[in-house]
Amino acid sequence: MLTELTEPTEQEKVLVITRTFKAPRRLMWQAFAEPYHLAQWWGPEGYSNPVCEMDFRVGGHWHHVMRGPDGRDLPTDNQFIEIVEPERIVYRNAPAKGAVWGENPPPGFLRTITFAEQGAAETLLTIRAEFDSVADRDTAVRRGWVEGTHSSFAKLDLHLNTMEIAP
């Protein structure tokens, strides 16, 4: 599967990553909308999600904790802004408050995820991350957001092979 990053200009606060998956859109939707499935693949290689709580509705929250290979827990809180099944999920994320981040929390941003059918058995997934500033975008890139997203996509690709479309 080809994953692409749209390179931003110096002034753009947005990063866009696309990838085509060999999976129907309904299955892709489940992988994002159901906490069990999301916890199986979210985060870079070597990270797990021991906590994944989700109230999947507009105004609802999603709290997850990624556990790094070093055993450190990295909590994040998210609020759903828009949900259009099975086409689009929009949410705002922010690191959970706490000592784990110290004086260097990752920047929050608005994330839009779209699922476009590419025939009966493929889906074009697009993730658009809009940061509050170019500096926040650059911080996210330095912290490995792009590489982490690509790594998550590789885990998602494997997890999709274990899933069945819910009735």
Secondary structure as UniProt FT lines:
FT   STRAND          3..6
FT   TURN            10..11
FT   STRAND          14..21
FT   HELIX           25..33
FT   HELIX           35..41
FT   TURN            45..46
FT   STRAND          48..54
FT   TURN            58..59
FT   STRAND          61..67
FT   TURN            69..70
FT   STRAND          73..84
FT   TURN            85..87
FT   STRAND          88..95
FT   TURN            99..103
FT   STRAND          109..117
FT   STRAND          123..131
FT   HELIX           134..142
FT   TURN            143..144
FT   HELIX           145..160
FT   TURN            161..162
//
